[in-house]
Amino acid sequence: MYEDDIVKEIHKYREEYAKSLNYDLKAIFSDLRQKQIVSGHEVVKLPIKRRYPQKPQPTAS
């Protein structure tokens, strides 16, 4: 199987980062949120798109 060096490096970095925060998702989220705030980049929040089955529309007779 083909192994991509870039993907391998990303997986290594992600593992090291998670390990540095003891794999605590709350800590990871807080750290990323803080980095986002410090970056000064505008953050756009989009509404959640709910995917419900569409009801058939009545046809005009």
C-alpha positions as CSV (number, residue, x, y, z in Angstrom):
1,M,0.0,0.0,0.0
2,Y,1.2,3.5,-0.9
3,E,2.2,5.7,2.1
4,D,2.1,9.5,1.7
5,D,4.9,11.2,3.7
6,I,2.9,14.3,4.2
7,V,-0.1,12.4,5.6
8,K,2.3,10.4,7.8
9,E,3.8,13.7,9.1
10,I,0.3,15.1,9.9
11,H,-0.7,12.0,11.8
12,K,2.6,12.2,13.8
13,Y,2.0,15.9,14.6
14,R,-1.6,15.2,15.6
15,E,-0.6,12.4,17.9
16,E,2.1,14.5,19.6
17,Y,-0.3,17.4,20.0
18,A,-3.0,15.1,21.6
19,K,-0.5,13.4,23.8
20,S,0.8,16.8,25.0
21,L,-2.7,17.5,26.4
22,N,-3.2,14.0,27.7
23,Y,-5.8,13.2,25.0
24,D,-8.3,15.3,26.9
25,L,-10.8,16.6,24.3
26,K,-11.9,19.5,26.5
27,A,-8.3,20.6,26.9
28,I,-7.6,20.2,23.1
29,F,-10.8,22.2,22.3
30,S,-9.8,25.0,24.8
31,D,-6.3,25.2,23.4
32,L,-7.4,25.4,19.8
33,R,-10.1,28.0,20.7
34,Q,-7.4,30.1,22.5
35,K,-5.1,29.8,19.5
36,Q,-8.0,30.9,17.3
37,I,-8.7,34.0,19.4
38,V,-5.0,34.9,19.5
39,S,-4.7,34.6,15.7
40,G,-7.0,37.5,15.2
41,H,-8.6,35.9,12.2
42,E,-12.4,36.5,11.7
43,V,-14.4,33.4,12.6
44,V,-17.6,32.8,10.7
45,K,-20.3,30.8,12.5
46,L,-22.7,29.1,10.1
47,P,-26.1,27.8,11.2
48,I,-26.4,24.0,11.6
49,K,-27.9,22.4,8.6
50,R,-30.5,19.9,9.6
51,R,-31.2,17.1,7.1
52,Y,-34.7,15.9,7.4
53,P,-36.5,13.9,4.8
54,Q,-38.5,16.2,2.6
55,K,-42.2,15.9,2.7
56,P,-43.9,15.6,-0.6
57,Q,-45.3,19.0,-1.7
58,P,-49.0,19.0,-2.5
59,T,-49.8,19.6,-6.1
60,A,-52.4,22.1,-7.3
61,S,-55.3,20.5,-9.1
